[in-house]
């Protein structure tokens, strides 16, 4: 397999993920990508693709993430995650060393809906026992921030390479420290 073939399979998987009405099963996601590669999705191969890999082996956070989360936590800012993800996201965050900062998770695969469904946002604020007006929703997708703002949340879009005029935005998570 060439790097271009692998990249194309990832794009196919991302398109499948985006077109799904809720977060798909891991095996279904992998089958789509394997089909794109012309690889038979055997039971053993699917099991191998689900095997545990330490998160830090394949992922890293942006340089300012740890310091920003530590400072927000020190300031008493309560945090939750709202994510279109699989149920193991808290474990992934723990493996990256950031799990201790989040009190609650609103995960699409568990709730059966994706952002911008209001249930995603409300699940997190309810878990924190906060009203939407007491919360700041941060996402890298400005349309999801706009949806949160419509629901009464404050919002900031993380636009690392450019700013957006549609919703309030920040270029780095460190800018959140100016808000708390």
N, C-alpha and C positions, 0 to 999 in steps of 0.2 A: 504494500500500500504506500502510495506517495503522500507527502505532506498535503498536497492539493486535494487528493481524494479524501483524506482524513478531515480537512477543513470543510469540504463540501458535505460530508456526512454530519458534521457538527451543525452546519447551517440547516440541513434537513431535519435534524433533531430539534433544533430551536424553532423551526417553522411548525413542526408537529406539536411542540409544547405550546406555542402561541395560539394554535388553532383549536386546542383542546378546551372544552367548557370548564374543566377543572384540572388540577394537577394530575397528569397521567401516572399510571403505574410505571415503576422503573423498567420492568421487562418490556412493556409496550414501547416505551421511549427507546430502549436499546434495540428492539426489533426493527424499528423504523430506520435507525442509523445503520444497522448491520445490513438490512436489505439494500440500502443505498450503496453500500460497499460490495455487495454481491457475496456476502458471508452468511452461511446458514446459522440461524440463532439456536444452536443446540441448548439443551437443558444445562449442560456443563458450562458452556460459554456464558450463558445468562447468569449462572451462579457466580462465575468468576468475575463478571462485571459488577456484581453486587457486593463483592467481598470488601471487607473493611480496609481502608487505606487512611493512614493518619492525615488529617486535613492539611497540616502544614507541609506535607510532601508535595501537594499539587496546588495549594492556594496560599495567597498572602494578602494581608490587608494593606490599604494605602498607608504611607508612613505616618500620617497624623492620627490615625484611628485610635490607637491605644492611648496616647496621651490625652486626646480629646475625651474619650470615654472615661478615663480615670478622673479627669478634672470635673466633668459633668457629675460623675458619681460623688466626688468629694463635695461638690456644691449642693448635693441632695436632690439632683434632678432624677426623677424616676423614669425608667425607660422600658419600652416594649418594642417588639419587632413585628411588623406587618409585612408578610412576604408570600409571594406566589412560589411556594417551595414544597419539598417533601418533608415528611414528619421528622426526619433526623436533623433538621436545621439546628436545634439546640445543642446536639452532640457535636455538630460541625463547629459551631461557635465555641464550644468548650475546648475542642481540639486546637482552635486558633488562639485560645487564651482570652476570649472576650465574652464568653457566656455568662460570667458572674455579674455583668453589668445590666442584664435584662431580667426584669421581673416576670414578664409575660410574653407569649408568642401568639400571634394570629397567623396561622399557617394554612394556606389554601387547601392543601391535601387533606387536612383535618376538618376544615370548615365546609368543604364542598363548594367553594366559590372562589373567585379570583378578584383582585383589585380591578376595577374600582367599586366592586359591590360594597355597599355601606356596611354590611355585616363584618367585613374584614376590619375596617377602621373601628367600628363600635366594639368589636370583641376586645381589641387591645385597650381602648380607653376604659371600658367596663372592668376589665381585669385589674387595671390600676386604680379603679374606683374614682375616676376623674371624668368630668364633663368634657365634651369636645372642645369647648372654649378654653379649657385649661391645658390643652395639648398642642404640641407642635409636631406635625407630620413632615418627615424628611424623606425624599425619594429622588432617584436620578431620572425619573420620568416626569416631566412637567405636567402632563395630562393627569397623572395620578395625584399630584399635589393639588391641581385645580379641583379635582373631584373631592378631595379632603376639605379644601377651603369651602366648597359649596355645602358641605355637611356641617360647617361651623368650626372646623379645626383651623388653627394657624398652619402655615405651610412654607416650606423652603425646598426648592429644587436644587439638587447638587449638579451643577453644570461645570465640570472641571475644565473644559476647553473653551467654553463660551457662555455668555449669560443669555437668559431668555427674558423677553419683555412681558410674557403672558402671566407669569406668577413670580413672586419674590424668589430670588435665587442666591446661591452662594457658590463660590469656586472651590472651597475646601471645608471640611467638617470643622476645622478650627474656628471658622467664623461663627459657629453656633455658640461659642463661649461668650460672644458679645451680646447674646440674647438672654443669658441667665446670670 
